[in-house]
Amino acid sequence: MNAPNKSGWKPEMTLAEDGMHSGPATTTGNRALMLEEPLLFEIGRADVTGVDLPAVDANAPTRLGGLARSEAIGLVGLTEPETVRHYTRLSRQNYGIDLGFFPLGSCTMKHNPRLNEKVARLPGFADIHPLAPQNSVQGALEVVAQLGEWLCKLTGMPGVAMSPKAGAHGELCGILAIRAAHEARGDAREVVLVPESAHGTNPATAAFANYRVEDIPATPEGRVDVAALKARLGPDVAAVMITNPNTCGLFEKDFREIADAVHAAGGYVYCDGANFNAIVGKVRPGDLGVDAMHINLHKTFSTPHGGGGPGSGPVVFSEALAPFAPLPFVRQDAEGTFYLVEEENREERGPSFGRMTAFHGQMGMFTRALTYMLSHGADGLKQVAEDAVLNANYILRSMEDILHAPFAASGPCMHEALFGDKDFTGGLSTLDVAKGLIDEGYHPMTVYFPLVVHGAMLVEPTETESKAAIDQFITAFRAVVERALAGDEELKQAPYYAPRRRLDETQAARKPVLSWQKPDD
Ligand SMILES: *Cc1c(COP(=O)(O)O)cnc(C)c1O
């Protein structure tokens, strides 16, 4: 049962009215054990708390100097069990990788092995403080150092910064190192080139670091237009930012040629490594001429993500940029003791551009990622890439007969399959397919990204899904796509079974209601 409902809040849908359910309406709005849940403000009472406090003597002297609150604070109260239930019910309306397939392209929503969790929870890792004396956290420092070493080996790059806290943060770290390297030479360059298929964080990062961003077009095959890029290179170009494999799910075959041209023009090559899952153990970005690349530990190395955190985005650096990497970094002395270099030391490394964060990075993500690497081994990581690519191609080839696949003729895809809504009829679009998939029990794929494909649907199964799970998804995906091809009007109202039906996403983005307004009584 729900708590008493004072504000007139009603469940949005009663079961019989929508014409889609056969059962009778319930008085609570609950559907069996799927429980409706009002807002805290709608169920809370001002006079309730979860703890018993002694009564306050109103005449007792205070030391607040006249600053005592004169009116109620306006927070609502719940008992402890009500509080626990409120948040648990909300959590059950959420969807995560532990509930089902999560084909969100470019996000690499892979299974997080439970072994990772076990190791991350060891008290020696979980209960330490960033300011603990370094001799008391030698094991943790060794984890940071070892993980950094794995990242350097896997990418073929000599330097690494462990502190960036997500992919976008890593991009900023890389671009700031590039800016520092140019400035150290007294070379004031102003432009960063970004392909038009890039993730939005790439141009945002360059702009945030005070560069002017210019687009590089894509070829009809979905890759960077090398001729256009070369034509634009010049003494004002500080760097290019290229994602490889790119966001169309394709390997940039001419990356080495691009990198050589950029270097010849005095620029640096930033590689967005968010899609490293497709090539880990197979390709070393250092061999392709990359100067800086972030690695999303929360994507490739399976640490859990979504819902805003936590992430971790270490950056690997070439010989040219390594001296400018941010502080701090871990070193080991001749006796084998690990220590943090916290201050700039030009003799040891060079003119670091400064710091990205107060401390050292995401310890919990580091332990999970290293556990993942050690349990897979080098051969296992290579198989990760192979299986991720195989799974994506299986989906591409299982759908291309009914769904527009703009780059299917360019050959096999990498870790994700890209489709468009070109052939849908009756005004139906990608959004309707995404909503239809929710009714089928699937988190939708990434939609409307990359921008170079009309109504893009970017599907990334990752290597952790079984063939049976992928076959089930393909069956559901095909069924929904067939409805879109046939112009099925009902699909425009989907989802029918989600707790809140179809939301007005434009309104939610433009005019979000971020605080609760007391309804007029
Ligand atoms: C995820 C992603 C990013 C950003 O990474 P965050 O960890 O979300 O900041 C950048 N580029 C690409 C291609 C991505 O997929």
The ligand as an SDF file (V2000), in Angstrom:
LIG
                    3D

 15 15  0  0  0  0  0  0  0  0999 V2000
   31.4770    7.9430  -23.5960 C   0  0  0  0  0  0  0  0  0  0  0  0
   32.1860    8.7160  -24.6130 C   0  0  0  0  0  0  0  0  0  0  0  0
   32.8750    9.8980  -24.2790 C   0  0  0  0  0  0  0  0  0  0  0  0
   32.8000   10.5650  -22.9310 C   0  0  0  0  0  0  0  0  0  0  0  0
   33.1290    9.7510  -21.8590 O   0  0  0  0  0  0  0  0  0  0  0  0
   32.5310   10.0300  -20.4020 P   0  0  0  0  0  0  0  0  0  0  0  0
   33.2260    9.0510  -19.5390 O   0  0  0  0  0  0  0  0  0  0  0  0
   31.0570    9.8120  -20.5010 O   0  0  0  0  0  0  0  0  0  0  0  0
   32.8520   11.4520  -20.0440 O   0  0  0  0  0  0  0  0  0  0  0  0
   33.6020   10.5180  -25.2770 C   0  0  0  0  0  0  0  0  0  0  0  0
   33.6280   10.0380  -26.5270 N   0  0  0  0  0  0  0  0  0  0  0  0
   32.9650    8.9180  -26.8870 C   0  0  0  0  0  0  0  0  0  0  0  0
   33.0580    8.4180  -28.2990 C   0  0  0  0  0  0  0  0  0  0  0  0
   32.2120    8.2240  -25.9440 C   0  0  0  0  0  0  0  0  0  0  0  0
   31.5450    7.1290  -26.2870 O   0  0  0  0  0  0  0  0  0  0  0  0
  1  2  1  0
  2  3  1  0
  2 14  2  0
  3  4  1  0
  3 10  2  0
  4  5  1  0
  5  6  1  0
  6  7  2  0
  6  8  1  0
  6  9  1  0
 10 11  1  0
 11 12  2  0
 12 13  1  0
 12 14  1  0
 14 15  1  0
M  END
$$$$
